[in-house]
């Protein structure tokens, strides 16, 4: 994949498990949200400057559907696709309206339904599994910490209690691995099972302020990613809960917006700054590096020594057989075996 390269010395990956592949230029002000095309062709961002789109293989911006002056700050954004329709679309929510992209590159027809749930103010929504009952919509309540599960007709199928007093952050579902991650601004990232309601684990994120952070699964679901209020992006091992790497984006400021995607088999992580007065904002693109474990590496010297020992054992057995049975089958190996044994014992 051809992307814009950068030689920035400000950014860093503490454990060097991520490398900065490049930046996407053109956004201004705080970045509130990021999304990617399902096939990885485009990346879109939303924020103070409205909605911006880039062609990912070339890292070049394309025609933008809206600016901040049109409908206000873009607060949420998502690509829309349908299996039975070739048309695609980009839907984005702003301060003043919900719209679909009028761009000639991305178009879509969709219907918006409204469902009222008493004393429930959605902080995050996500699509759950598609089974016999059809698609599910999961809505995470801001004030009550309750998750409602609805079908495509708006009927409430069930509800779950997270135990969180307030949900201020982001939520992600992975139906394949039966996992939910929630941004718990007071502690870190909370891991739940879709089938239950008990918290399985908490990935602690240091913080000074209770600010919302986007969370995401990465590299399948082996890694959990979270932003922070101090310029770091944290990567956790989902199984152990340990921090496997920490990315410094170059400023000690709020990092709310993150996005993970796999493009051509390569796990990518996009990061946008969300603080105040950030001016021109570059969307950073990081690649997760596959580091082979050193425990699996065997030196050539060790392989040679093991092979020599095995050969000497076999020849020694044949030497014994020759002497016991008085069968002269290895006379010409006698000197070689003895010299080999002496050589190894001297090491």
C-alpha positions as YAML, in Angstrom:
chain: A
units: angstrom
residues:
- id: 1
  name: UNK
  ca: [0.00, 0.00, 0.00]
- id: 2
  name: UNK
  ca: [1.36, 3.40, -1.00]
- id: 3
  name: UNK
  ca: [0.97, 5.96, 1.82]
- id: 4
  name: UNK
  ca: [2.59, 9.27, 2.67]
- id: 5
  name: UNK
  ca: [5.72, 8.64, 4.73]
- id: 6
  name: UNK
  ca: [6.85, 10.81, 7.62]
- id: 7
  name: UNK
  ca: [10.13, 11.21, 9.46]
- id: 8
  name: UNK
  ca: [8.60, 12.71, 12.58]
- id: 9
  name: UNK
  ca: [10.77, 12.31, 15.68]
- id: 10
  name: UNK
  ca: [8.08, 13.56, 18.04]
- id: 11
  name: UNK
  ca: [5.87, 10.49, 17.97]
- id: 12
  name: UNK
  ca: [6.99, 7.22, 19.52]
- id: 13
  name: UNK
  ca: [5.96, 3.63, 20.26]
- id: 14
  name: UNK
  ca: [7.38, 2.70, 23.65]
- id: 15
  name: UNK
  ca: [7.78, -1.02, 22.99]
- id: 16
  name: UNK
  ca: [8.23, -0.56, 19.21]
- id: 17
  name: UNK
  ca: [5.30, -2.85, 18.46]
- id: 18
  name: UNK
  ca: [3.84, -0.09, 16.26]
- id: 19
  name: UNK
  ca: [5.47, 2.00, 13.56]
- id: 20
  name: UNK
  ca: [4.17, 5.29, 12.16]
- id: 21
  name: UNK
  ca: [3.37, 4.58, 8.51]
- id: 22
  name: UNK
  ca: [2.22, 8.09, 7.61]
- id: 23
  name: UNK
  ca: [-0.27, 10.90, 8.17]
- id: 24
  name: UNK
  ca: [-3.47, 12.07, 6.49]
- id: 25
  name: UNK
  ca: [-3.49, 15.86, 6.11]
- id: 26
  name: UNK
  ca: [-6.36, 18.29, 5.67]
- id: 27
  name: UNK
  ca: [-8.36, 18.23, 8.92]
- id: 28
  name: UNK
  ca: [-8.43, 21.31, 11.16]
- id: 29
  name: UNK
  ca: [-9.36, 21.54, 14.80]
- id: 30
  name: UNK
  ca: [-10.35, 18.74, 17.15]
- id: 31
  name: UNK
  ca: [-11.20, 15.35, 15.67]
- id: 32
  name: UNK
  ca: [-14.37, 13.88, 17.22]
- id: 33
  name: UNK
  ca: [-14.77, 10.68, 15.20]
- id: 34
  name: UNK
  ca: [-13.15, 8.42, 12.60]
- id: 35
  name: UNK
  ca: [-14.46, 5.69, 10.33]
- id: 36
  name: UNK
  ca: [-13.22, 3.55, 7.46]
- id: 37
  name: UNK
  ca: [-14.71, 1.98, 4.36]
- id: 38
  name: UNK
  ca: [-15.40, -1.76, 4.97]
- id: 39
  name: UNK
  ca: [-12.82, -2.67, 2.28]
- id: 40
  name: UNK
  ca: [-10.28, -0.14, 3.52]
- id: 41
  name: UNK
  ca: [-10.43, 2.13, 0.45]
- id: 42
  name: UNK
  ca: [-11.37, 5.34, 2.29]
- id: 43
  name: UNK
  ca: [-10.95, 6.92, 5.72]
- id: 44
  name: UNK
  ca: [-13.28, 9.68, 6.96]
- id: 45
  name: UNK
  ca: [-13.01, 11.98, 9.95]
- id: 46
  name: UNK
  ca: [-15.42, 14.32, 11.66]
- id: 47
  name: UNK
  ca: [-14.87, 17.27, 13.95]
- id: 48
  name: UNK
  ca: [-14.73, 21.04, 14.15]
- id: 49
  name: UNK
  ca: [-13.95, 21.34, 10.44]
- id: 50
  name: UNK
  ca: [-16.87, 19.16, 9.43]
- id: 51
  name: UNK
  ca: [-16.41, 15.90, 7.53]
- id: 52
  name: UNK
  ca: [-13.25, 14.98, 5.61]
- id: 53
  name: UNK
  ca: [-12.52, 11.95, 3.40]
- id: 54
  name: UNK
  ca: [-9.21, 10.49, 2.17]
- id: 55
  name: UNK
  ca: [-8.40, 7.85, -0.42]
- id: 56
  name: UNK
  ca: [-6.28, 5.56, 1.75]
- id: 57
  name: UNK
  ca: [-3.94, 3.94, -0.83]
- id: 58
  name: UNK
  ca: [-2.77, 7.38, -2.01]
- id: 59
  name: UNK
  ca: [-3.39, 9.27, 1.28]
- id: 60
  name: UNK
  ca: [-4.98, 12.08, -0.77]
- id: 61
  name: UNK
  ca: [-8.14, 13.96, 0.32]
- id: 62
  name: UNK
  ca: [-11.19, 13.76, -1.92]
- id: 63
  name: UNK
  ca: [-14.28, 15.94, -2.29]
- id: 64
  name: UNK
  ca: [-15.69, 16.67, 1.16]
- id: 65
  name: UNK
  ca: [-19.43, 16.30, 1.79]
- id: 66
  name: UNK
  ca: [-19.72, 19.12, 4.31]
- id: 67
  name: UNK
  ca: [-17.80, 21.75, 6.21]
- id: 68
  name: UNK
  ca: [-18.31, 22.99, 9.75]
- id: 69
  name: UNK
  ca: [-20.20, 26.06, 8.53]
- id: 70
  name: UNK
  ca: [-22.86, 23.89, 6.85]
- id: 71
  name: UNK
  ca: [-24.30, 21.96, 9.80]
- id: 72
  name: UNK
  ca: [-21.89, 22.52, 12.70]
- id: 73
  name: UNK
  ca: [-19.36, 20.14, 14.20]
- id: 74
  name: UNK
  ca: [-19.51, 16.55, 12.94]
- id: 75
  name: UNK
  ca: [-20.02, 14.42, 16.07]
- id: 76
  name: UNK
  ca: [-20.50, 10.91, 14.62]
- id: 77
  name: UNK
  ca: [-19.80, 9.25, 11.29]
- id: 78
  name: UNK
  ca: [-20.25, 5.80, 9.75]
- id: 79
  name: UNK
  ca: [-20.02, 4.05, 6.37]
- id: 80
  name: UNK
  ca: [-23.22, 2.35, 5.22]
- id: 81
  name: UNK
  ca: [-23.27, -0.75, 3.03]
- id: 82
  name: UNK
  ca: [-25.88, -3.36, 2.15]
- id: 83
  name: UNK
  ca: [-25.25, -6.88, 0.89]
- id: 84
  name: UNK
  ca: [-28.15, -6.63, -1.60]
- id: 85
  name: UNK
  ca: [-27.27, -3.15, -2.92]
- id: 86
  name: UNK
  ca: [-24.19, -1.92, -4.77]
- id: 87
  name: UNK
  ca: [-24.71, 1.64, -3.57]
- id: 88
  name: UNK
  ca: [-22.72, 2.82, -0.55]
- id: 89
  name: UNK
  ca: [-23.03, 5.81, 1.71]
- id: 90
  name: UNK
  ca: [-21.48, 7.89, 4.42]
- id: 91
  name: UNK
  ca: [-23.82, 8.97, 7.21]
- id: 92
  name: UNK
  ca: [-22.76, 11.62, 9.69]
- id: 93
  name: UNK
  ca: [-24.41, 13.31, 12.63]
- id: 94
  name: UNK
  ca: [-23.72, 16.98, 13.30]
- id: 95
  name: UNK
  ca: [-24.74, 19.56, 15.86]
- id: 96
  name: UNK
  ca: [-27.77, 20.50, 13.78]
- id: 97
  name: UNK
  ca: [-28.70, 17.52, 11.58]
- id: 98
  name: UNK
  ca: [-28.28, 13.90, 10.53]
- id: 99
  name: UNK
  ca: [-27.36, 13.55, 6.86]
- id: 100
  name: UNK
  ca: [-25.99, 11.27, 4.19]
- id: 101
  name: UNK
  ca: [-23.15, 12.24, 1.92]
- id: 102
  name: UNK
  ca: [-24.13, 14.03, -1.33]
- id: 103
  name: UNK
  ca: [-20.71, 13.21, -2.79]
- id: 104
  name: UNK
  ca: [-20.73, 11.59, -6.21]
- id: 105
  name: UNK
  ca: [-18.29, 9.01, -4.90]
- id: 106
  name: UNK
  ca: [-20.47, 7.70, -2.09]
- id: 107
  name: UNK
  ca: [-24.26, 7.64, -2.22]
- id: 108
  name: UNK
  ca: [-26.88, 5.67, -0.33]
- id: 109
  name: UNK
  ca: [-30.58, 5.40, 0.39]
- id: 110
  name: UNK
  ca: [-31.54, 4.67, 3.97]
- id: 111
  name: UNK
  ca: [-34.42, 5.02, 6.41]
- id: 112
  name: UNK
  ca: [-34.10, 6.43, 9.91]
- id: 113
  name: UNK
  ca: [-36.46, 5.09, 12.60]
- id: 114
  name: UNK
  ca: [-37.05, 6.71, 15.95]
- id: 115
  name: UNK
  ca: [-37.61, 4.67, 19.13]
- id: 116
  name: UNK
  ca: [-38.24, 6.23, 22.53]
- id: 117
  name: UNK
  ca: [-37.04, 4.45, 25.69]
- id: 118
  name: UNK
  ca: [-38.22, 6.07, 28.92]
- id: 119
  name: UNK
  ca: [-35.40, 7.52, 31.05]
- id: 120
  name: UNK
  ca: [-32.76, 6.18, 28.68]
- id: 121
  name: UNK
  ca: [-30.30, 8.55, 26.97]
- id: 122
  name: UNK
  ca: [-28.07, 6.64, 24.52]
- id: 123
  name: UNK
  ca: [-24.37, 7.41, 24.83]
- id: 124
  name: UNK
  ca: [-23.29, 4.76, 22.32]
- id: 125
  name: UNK
  ca: [-25.00, 2.39, 19.90]
- id: 126
  name: UNK
  ca: [-23.73, -0.69, 18.07]
- id: 127
  name: UNK
  ca: [-25.08, -3.48, 15.91]
- id: 128
  name: UNK
  ca: [-25.14, -6.93, 17.49]
- id: 129
  name: UNK
  ca: [-25.46, -10.35, 15.95]
- id: 130
  name: UNK
  ca: [-27.71, -11.14, 13.03]
- id: 131
  name: UNK
  ca: [-29.59, -14.36, 13.79]
- id: 132
  name: UNK
  ca: [-33.02, -15.87, 13.32]
- id: 133
  name: UNK
  ca: [-34.62, -12.79, 14.87]
- id: 134
  name: UNK
  ca: [-32.79, -10.47, 12.47]
- id: 135
  name: UNK
  ca: [-30.25, -7.73, 13.29]
- id: 136
  name: UNK
  ca: [-29.94, -6.37, 16.82]
- id: 137
  name: UNK
  ca: [-29.27, -2.79, 17.88]
- id: 138
  name: UNK
  ca: [-27.52, -2.35, 21.23]
- id: 139
  name: UNK
  ca: [-27.93, 1.04, 22.91]
- id: 140
  name: UNK
  ca: [-25.84, 1.99, 25.96]
- id: 141
  name: UNK
  ca: [-27.48, 4.38, 28.42]
- id: 142
  name: UNK
  ca: [-25.54, 7.42, 29.60]
- id: 143
  name: UNK
  ca: [-27.22, 8.06, 32.96]
- id: 144
  name: UNK
  ca: [-28.30, 4.57, 34.05]
- id: 145
  name: UNK
  ca: [-25.54, 2.29, 32.71]
- id: 146
  name: UNK
  ca: [-28.19, 0.01, 31.19]
- id: 147
  name: UNK
  ca: [-27.88, -1.70, 27.79]
- id: 148
  name: UNK
  ca: [-31.08, -2.16, 25.79]
- id: 149
  name: UNK
  ca: [-31.18, -4.65, 22.91]
- id: 150
  name: UNK
  ca: [-33.69, -3.89, 20.13]
- id: 151
  name: UNK
  ca: [-34.65, -5.64, 16.90]
- id: 152
  name: UNK
  ca: [-34.91, -3.95, 13.51]
- id: 153
  name: UNK
  ca: [-38.53, -3.00, 14.23]
- id: 154
  name: UNK
  ca: [-37.59, -1.10, 17.37]
- id: 155
  name: UNK
  ca: [-38.95, -3.68, 19.80]
- id: 156
  name: UNK
  ca: [-36.99, -4.13, 23.04]
- id: 157
  name: UNK
  ca: [-35.78, -7.74, 23.21]
- id: 158
  name: UNK
  ca: [-33.90, -7.55, 26.52]
- id: 159
  name: UNK
  ca: [-31.78, -5.33, 28.73]
- id: 160
  name: UNK
  ca: [-28.56, -5.71, 30.71]
- id: 161
  name: UNK
  ca: [-27.09, -3.81, 33.65]
- id: 162
  name: UNK
  ca: [-23.41, -2.94, 33.41]
- id: 163
  name: UNK
  ca: [-22.98, -1.75, 37.00]
- id: 164
  name: UNK
  ca: [-21.55, 1.54, 35.72]
- id: 165
  name: UNK
  ca: [-23.32, 4.58, 37.16]
- id: 166
  name: UNK
  ca: [-22.64, 6.70, 34.07]
- id: 167
  name: UNK
  ca: [-21.49, 5.70, 30.60]
- id: 168
  name: UNK
  ca: [-19.78, 8.70, 29.03]
- id: 169
  name: UNK
  ca: [-17.59, 6.98, 26.48]
- id: 170
  name: UNK
  ca: [-17.49, 4.66, 23.54]
- id: 171
  name: UNK
  ca: [-18.64, 1.03, 23.14]
- id: 172
  name: UNK
  ca: [-17.65, -1.75, 20.71]
- id: 173
  name: UNK
  ca: [-19.14, -5.20, 20.13]
- id: 174
  name: UNK
  ca: [-17.46, -8.24, 18.61]
- id: 175
  name: UNK
  ca: [-20.05, -10.94, 17.98]
- id: 176
  name: UNK
  ca: [-17.51, -13.54, 16.86]
- id: 177
  name: UNK
  ca: [-15.71, -13.57, 20.21]
- id: 178
  name: UNK
  ca: [-18.78, -12.69, 22.32]
- id: 179
  name: UNK
  ca: [-17.06, -9.58, 23.68]
- id: 180
  name: UNK
  ca: [-18.01, -5.99, 24.54]
- id: 181
  name: UNK
  ca: [-15.63, -3.21, 25.54]
- id: 182
  name: UNK
  ca: [-16.86, 0.00, 27.16]
- id: 183
  name: UNK
  ca: [-15.01, 3.19, 27.95]
- id: 184
  name: UNK
  ca: [-15.29, 3.59, 31.72]
- id: 185
  name: UNK
  ca: [-13.97, 7.13, 32.11]
- id: 186
  name: UNK
  ca: [-13.42, 6.62, 35.85]
- id: 187
  name: UNK
  ca: [-11.20, 3.54, 35.49]
- id: 188
  name: UNK
  ca: [-10.32, 2.52, 31.95]
- id: 189
  name: UNK
  ca: [-11.74, 0.01, 29.49]
- id: 190
  name: UNK
  ca: [-14.33, -2.45, 30.79]
- id: 191
  name: UNK
  ca: [-14.60, -5.89, 29.16]
- id: 192
  name: UNK
  ca: [-17.94, -7.73, 29.20]
- id: 193
  name: UNK
  ca: [-19.34, -10.87, 27.60]
- id: 194
  name: UNK
  ca: [-22.30, -10.34, 25.31]
- id: 195
  name: UNK
  ca: [-24.00, -13.37, 26.85]
- id: 196
  name: UNK
  ca: [-23.77, -12.00, 30.41]
- id: 197
  name: UNK
  ca: [-23.76, -8.75, 32.32]
- id: 198
  name: UNK
  ca: [-20.79, -9.15, 34.69]
- id: 199
  name: UNK
  ca: [-17.58, -7.23, 34.09]
- id: 200
  name: UNK
  ca: [-14.85, -9.69, 33.09]
- id: 201
  name: UNK
  ca: [-11.86, -7.37, 33.27]
- id: 202
  name: UNK
  ca: [-10.78, -3.73, 33.48]
- id: 203
  name: UNK
  ca: [-7.88, -2.34, 31.48]
- id: 204
  name: UNK
  ca: [-6.67, 0.58, 33.57]
- id: 205
  name: UNK
  ca: [-5.96, 3.85, 31.73]
- id: 206
  name: UNK
  ca: [-4.24, 6.62, 33.75]
- id: 207
  name: UNK
  ca: [-6.20, 9.86, 33.73]
- id: 208
  name: UNK
  ca: [-6.47, 13.29, 35.33]
- id: 209
  name: UNK
  ca: [-9.87, 14.20, 33.92]
- id: 210
  name: UNK
  ca: [-12.95, 12.09, 33.20]
- id: 211
  name: UNK
  ca: [-12.97, 12.55, 29.43]
- id: 212
  name: UNK
  ca: [-14.50, 10.13, 26.97]
- id: 213
  name: UNK
  ca: [-12.15, 7.98, 24.89]
- id: 214
  name: UNK
  ca: [-12.81, 5.81, 21.89]
- id: 215
  name: UNK
  ca: [-12.00, 2.14, 22.38]
- id: 216
  name: UNK
  ca: [-11.41, -0.58, 19.80]
- id: 217
  name: UNK
  ca: [-10.35, -4.16, 19.21]
- id: 218
  name: UNK
  ca: [-7.22, -4.59, 17.10]
- id: 219
  name: UNK
  ca: [-5.48, -7.46, 15.32]
- id: 220
  name: UNK
  ca: [-8.65, -9.57, 15.57]
- id: 221
  name: UNK
  ca: [-9.60, -9.22, 19.21]
- id: 222
  name: UNK
  ca: [-6.17, -10.02, 20.63]
- id: 223
  name: UNK
  ca: [-5.50, -6.35, 21.44]
- id: 224
  name: UNK
  ca: [-7.64, -3.64, 23.07]
- id: 225
  name: UNK
  ca: [-6.89, 0.00, 22.16]
- id: 226
  name: UNK
  ca: [-7.83, 3.12, 24.13]
- id: 227
  name: UNK
  ca: [-7.14, 6.83, 23.86]
- id: 228
  name: UNK
  ca: [-6.38, 9.04, 26.86]
- id: 229
  name: UNK
  ca: [-6.48, 12.60, 28.18]
- id: 230
  name: UNK
  ca: [-2.69, 13.08, 28.04]
- id: 231
  name: UNK
  ca: [-1.51, 12.29, 24.51]
- id: 232
  name: UNK
  ca: [-0.98, 8.53, 24.80]
- id: 233
  name: UNK
  ca: [-2.72, 5.62, 23.08]
- id: 234
  name: UNK
  ca: [-2.69, 2.40, 25.10]
- id: 235
  name: UNK
  ca: [-2.55, -1.13, 23.65]
- id: 236
  name: UNK
  ca: [-3.57, -3.94, 26.01]
- id: 237
  name: UNK
  ca: [-3.32, -7.70, 25.68]
- id: 238
  name: UNK
  ca: [-6.95, -8.79, 25.88]
- id: 239
  name: UNK
  ca: [-6.18, -12.09, 27.62]
- id: 240
  name: UNK
  ca: [-3.76, -10.90, 30.32]
- id: 241
  name: UNK
  ca: [-4.81, -7.26, 30.65]
- id: 242
  name: UNK
  ca: [-1.16, -6.13, 30.43]
- id: 243
  name: UNK
  ca: [-0.10, -2.99, 28.57]
- id: 244
  name: UNK
  ca: [1.84, -4.31, 25.55]
- id: 245
  name: UNK
  ca: [2.64, -0.88, 24.12]
- id: 246
  name: UNK
  ca: [2.02, 2.83, 24.58]
- id: 247
  name: UNK
  ca: [2.00, 5.25, 21.64]
- id: 248
  name: UNK
  ca: [2.82, 8.93, 22.20]
- id: 249
  name: UNK
  ca: [1.15, 11.01, 19.47]
- id: 250
  name: UNK
  ca: [3.34, 14.08, 19.92]
- id: 251
  name: UNK
  ca: [1.23, 16.29, 22.21]
- id: 252
  name: UNK
  ca: [0.15, 16.00, 25.83]
- id: 253
  name: UNK
  ca: [-3.50, 16.51, 25.04]
- id: 254
  name: UNK
  ca: [-6.81, 14.69, 24.70]
- id: 255
  name: UNK
  ca: [-6.78, 11.74, 22.30]
- id: 256
  name: UNK
  ca: [-10.43, 10.77, 21.92]
- id: 257
  name: UNK
  ca: [-10.62, 9.49, 18.36]
- id: 258
  name: UNK
  ca: [-9.05, 6.18, 17.34]
- id: 259
  name: UNK
  ca: [-9.90, 3.74, 14.57]
- id: 260
  name: UNK
  ca: [-8.65, 0.22, 13.84]
- id: 261
  name: UNK
  ca: [-8.85, -1.57, 10.50]
- id: 262
  name: UNK
  ca: [-7.13, -4.40, 8.66]
- id: 263
  name: UNK
  ca: [-6.06, -3.44, 5.14]
- id: 264
  name: UNK
  ca: [-4.59, -6.16, 2.91]
- id: 265
  name: UNK
  ca: [-3.92, -8.26, 6.01]
- id: 266
  name: UNK
  ca: [-2.08, -5.43, 7.78]
- id: 267
  name: UNK
  ca: [-3.47, -4.24, 11.18]
- id: 268
  name: UNK
  ca: [-3.65, -0.42, 11.09]
- id: 269
  name: UNK
  ca: [-4.45, 2.09, 13.82]
- id: 270
  name: UNK
  ca: [-5.59, 5.67, 13.05]
- id: 271
  name: UNK
  ca: [-5.32, 8.38, 15.72]
- id: 272
  name: UNK
  ca: [-6.81, 11.89, 15.78]
- id: 273
  name: UNK
  ca: [-6.21, 14.64, 18.35]
- id: 274
  name: UNK
  ca: [-9.24, 16.03, 20.15]
- id: 275
  name: UNK
  ca: [-7.92, 18.79, 22.40]
- id: 276
  name: UNK
  ca: [-8.63, 22.50, 22.25]
- id: 277
  name: UNK
  ca: [-6.83, 24.85, 19.87]
- id: 278
  name: UNK
  ca: [-5.03, 22.06, 18.02]
- id: 279
  name: UNK
  ca: [-5.01, 23.98, 14.70]
- id: 280
  name: UNK
  ca: [-4.11, 21.79, 11.74]
- id: 281
  name: UNK
  ca: [-4.65, 18.15, 12.64]
- id: 282
  name: UNK
  ca: [-2.84, 15.24, 11.06]
- id: 283
  name: UNK
  ca: [-4.55, 11.86, 11.28]
- id: 284
  name: UNK
  ca: [-1.73, 9.48, 12.23]
- id: 285
  name: UNK
  ca: [-1.62, 5.97, 10.76]
- id: 286
  name: UNK
  ca: [0.23, 3.33, 12.78]
- id: 287
  name: UNK
  ca: [0.96, -0.24, 11.75]
- id: 288
  name: UNK
  ca: [1.23, -3.10, 14.22]
- id: 289
  name: UNK
  ca: [4.52, -4.93, 13.73]
- id: 290
  name: UNK
  ca: [4.62, -8.72, 13.96]
- id: 291
  name: UNK
  ca: [7.54, -9.39, 16.29]
- id: 292
  name: UNK
  ca: [8.69, -12.99, 16.48]
- id: 293
  name: UNK
  ca: [9.32, -14.27, 19.96]
- id: 294
  name: UNK
  ca: [13.00, -14.66, 20.84]
- id: 295
  name: UNK
  ca: [12.20, -17.89, 22.69]
- id: 296
  name: UNK
  ca: [11.47, -19.53, 19.34]
- id: 297
  name: UNK
  ca: [14.82, -18.59, 17.85]
- id: 298
  name: UNK
  ca: [17.47, -21.30, 17.98]
- id: 299
  name: UNK
  ca: [21.04, -20.36, 17.15]
- id: 300
  name: UNK
  ca: [22.83, -22.17, 14.34]
- id: 301
  name: UNK
  ca: [25.51, -23.18, 16.82]
- id: 302
  name: UNK
  ca: [22.95, -24.91, 19.04]
- id: 303
  name: UNK
  ca: [21.45, -26.75, 16.07]
- id: 304
  name: UNK
  ca: [24.90, -27.91, 14.95]
- id: 305
  name: UNK
  ca: [25.81, -29.16, 18.43]
- id: 306
  name: UNK
  ca: [22.52, -31.03, 18.85]
- id: 307
  name: UNK
  ca: [22.99, -32.66, 15.45]
- id: 308
  name: UNK
  ca: [26.53, -33.72, 16.28]
- id: 309
  name: UNK
  ca: [25.48, -35.27, 19.57]
- id: 310
  name: UNK
  ca: [22.70, -37.23, 17.86]
- id: 311
  name: UNK
  ca: [25.06, -38.52, 15.19]
- id: 312
  name: UNK
  ca: [27.67, -39.52, 17.76]
- id: 313
  name: UNK
  ca: [25.09, -41.43, 19.80]
- id: 314
  name: UNK
  ca: [24.02, -43.40, 16.71]
- id: 315
  name: UNK
  ca: [27.61, -44.17, 15.70]
- id: 316
  name: UNK
  ca: [28.53, -45.13, 19.24]
- id: 317
  name: UNK
  ca: [25.65, -47.64, 19.32]
- id: 318
  name: UNK
  ca: [26.86, -49.17, 16.07]
- id: 319
  name: UNK
  ca: [30.42, -49.27, 17.46]
- id: 320
  name: UNK
  ca: [29.15, -51.25, 20.48]
- id: 321
  name: UNK
  ca: [27.23, -53.62, 18.22]
- id: 322
  name: UNK
  ca: [30.39, -54.25, 16.18]
- id: 323
  name: UNK
  ca: [32.48, -55.13, 19.23]
- id: 324
  name: UNK
  ca: [29.86, -57.24, 21.03]
- id: 325
  name: UNK
  ca: [28.82, -59.26, 17.97]
- id: 326
  name: UNK
  ca: [32.28, -59.16, 16.46]
- id: 327
  name: UNK
  ca: [30.90, -57.88, 13.15]
- id: 328
  name: UNK
  ca: [33.43, -55.59, 11.42]
- id: 329
  name: UNK
  ca: [30.95, -53.15, 9.96]
- id: 330
  name: UNK
  ca: [32.34, -49.81, 11.14]
- id: 331
  name: UNK
  ca: [36.10, -50.13, 11.37]
- id: 332
  name: UNK
  ca: [36.64, -47.02, 9.28]
- id: 333
  name: UNK
  ca: [34.44, -44.96, 11.70]
- id: 334
  name: UNK
  ca: [36.46, -45.73, 14.85]
- id: 335
  name: UNK
  ca: [38.94, -42.91, 14.61]
- id: 336
  name: UNK
  ca: [36.32, -40.38, 13.43]
- id: 337
  name: UNK
  ca: [33.98, -41.14, 16.35]
- id: 338
  name: UNK
  ca: [36.70, -40.91, 18.97]
- id: 339
  name: UNK
  ca: [38.07, -37.64, 17.55]
- id: 340
  name: UNK
  ca: [34.54, -36.19, 17.41]
- id: 341
  name: UNK
  ca: [33.85, -37.05, 21.03]
- id: 342
  name: UNK
  ca: [37.18, -35.56, 22.13]
- id: 343
  name: UNK
  ca: [36.45, -32.34, 20.19]
- id: 344
  name: UNK
  ca: [33.00, -31.80, 21.78]
- id: 345
  name: UNK
  ca: [34.25, -32.62, 25.30]
- id: 346
  name: UNK
  ca: [36.99, -30.00, 24.96]
- id: 347
  name: UNK
  ca: [34.36, -27.25, 24.25]
...
